[in-house]
Amino acid sequence: MAKIRIKPAHIVIAAIIGAIFLPGYIKFMQLKIRNMRLESEITRLEKENLKLYKEKKRLEEDINYVEKVARESMGVTKKGEIPIRIEK
């Protein structure tokens, strides 16, 4: 069998190549991870935006829903009603 010889010059060349490309590769991986996190955040925000858009449309078009929201969130009552608050 042939014996593989590694010369010191090969080690030096490999170290130089590693020193040149390793920082760029590390930066690439960091940016890739950041990109994945940002894409996930974009997806979450798009879902939230759609939910808020639907809520807005419902508030604009459904008077019964407006009344329900006003009663629940602001404690609005009709004339003659007595508000009763139940604390949890």
C-alpha positions as a Python dict, from the first residue, in 0.01 Angstrom:
ca = {
    (1, 'M'): (0, 0, 0),
    (2, 'A'): (113, 348, -77),
    (3, 'K'): (188, 569, 217),
    (4, 'I'): (35, 916, 214),
    (5, 'R'): (278, 1188, 309),
    (6, 'I'): (161, 1522, 435),
    (7, 'K'): (418, 1789, 383),
    (8, 'P'): (446, 2091, 614),
    (9, 'A'): (378, 2316, 315),
    (10, 'H'): (38, 2149, 270),
    (11, 'I'): (-49, 2215, 633),
    (12, 'V'): (51, 2580, 598),
    (13, 'I'): (-155, 2618, 279),
    (14, 'A'): (-458, 2453, 445),
    (15, 'A'): (-422, 2683, 748),
    (16, 'I'): (-405, 2993, 524),
    (17, 'I'): (-710, 2883, 326),
    (18, 'G'): (-895, 2811, 650),
    (19, 'A'): (-797, 3151, 792),
    (20, 'I'): (-927, 3323, 479),
    (21, 'F'): (-1258, 3140, 440),
    (22, 'L'): (-1358, 3046, 798),
    (23, 'P'): (-1458, 3397, 915),
    (24, 'G'): (-1672, 3443, 604),
    (25, 'Y'): (-1838, 3105, 658),
    (26, 'I'): (-1910, 3186, 1022),
    (27, 'K'): (-2065, 3519, 920),
    (28, 'F'): (-2269, 3341, 652),
    (29, 'M'): (-2408, 3095, 907),
    (30, 'Q'): (-2492, 3378, 1151),
    (31, 'L'): (-2676, 3565, 876),
    (32, 'K'): (-2858, 3248, 771),
    (33, 'I'): (-2983, 3195, 1129),
    (34, 'R'): (-3086, 3561, 1154),
    (35, 'N'): (-3269, 3535, 823),
    (36, 'M'): (-3464, 3230, 945),
    (37, 'R'): (-3565, 3415, 1262),
    (38, 'L'): (-3674, 3721, 1063),
    (39, 'E'): (-3876, 3509, 820),
    (40, 'S'): (-4051, 3348, 1116),
    (41, 'E'): (-4122, 3691, 1263),
    (42, 'I'): (-4259, 3811, 927),
    (43, 'T'): (-4493, 3511, 911),
    (44, 'R'): (-4616, 3578, 1265),
    (45, 'L'): (-4672, 3947, 1191),
    (46, 'E'): (-4855, 3870, 865),
    (47, 'K'): (-5095, 3642, 1057),
    (48, 'E'): (-5146, 3908, 1322),
    (49, 'N'): (-5201, 4173, 1052),
    (50, 'L'): (-5466, 3957, 884),
    (51, 'K'): (-5640, 3901, 1218),
    (52, 'L'): (-5643, 4276, 1287),
    (53, 'Y'): (-5768, 4351, 935),
    (54, 'K'): (-6060, 4110, 984),
    (55, 'E'): (-6134, 4267, 1323),
    (56, 'K'): (-6132, 4614, 1163),
    (57, 'K'): (-6368, 4506, 883),
    (58, 'R'): (-6603, 4347, 1135),
    (59, 'L'): (-6605, 4662, 1347),
    (60, 'E'): (-6683, 4868, 1037),
    (61, 'E'): (-6965, 4644, 913),
    (62, 'D'): (-7129, 4469, 1212),
    (63, 'I'): (-7308, 4705, 1452),
    (64, 'N'): (-7392, 4418, 1689),
    (65, 'Y'): (-7024, 4332, 1716),
    (66, 'V'): (-6940, 4697, 1787),
    (67, 'E'): (-7194, 4692, 2071),
    (68, 'K'): (-7054, 4366, 2208),
    (69, 'V'): (-6697, 4501, 2204),
    (70, 'A'): (-6805, 4829, 2366),
    (71, 'R'): (-6991, 4645, 2641),
    (72, 'E'): (-6708, 4401, 2713),
    (73, 'S'): (-6407, 4628, 2688),
    (74, 'M'): (-6542, 4964, 2804),
    (75, 'G'): (-6837, 4867, 3020),
    (76, 'V'): (-7088, 5059, 2805),
    (77, 'T'): (-7451, 5006, 2907),
    (78, 'K'): (-7782, 5094, 2752),
    (79, 'K'): (-8010, 5346, 2917),
    (80, 'G'): (-8178, 5186, 3216),
    (81, 'E'): (-7934, 4894, 3246),
    (82, 'I'): (-7738, 4838, 3565),
    (83, 'P'): (-7381, 4721, 3504),
    (84, 'I'): (-7267, 4424, 3710),
    (85, 'R'): (-6897, 4351, 3725),
    (86, 'I'): (-6780, 3999, 3802),
    (87, 'E'): (-6418, 3986, 3915),
    (88, 'K'): (-6221, 3673, 3846),
}
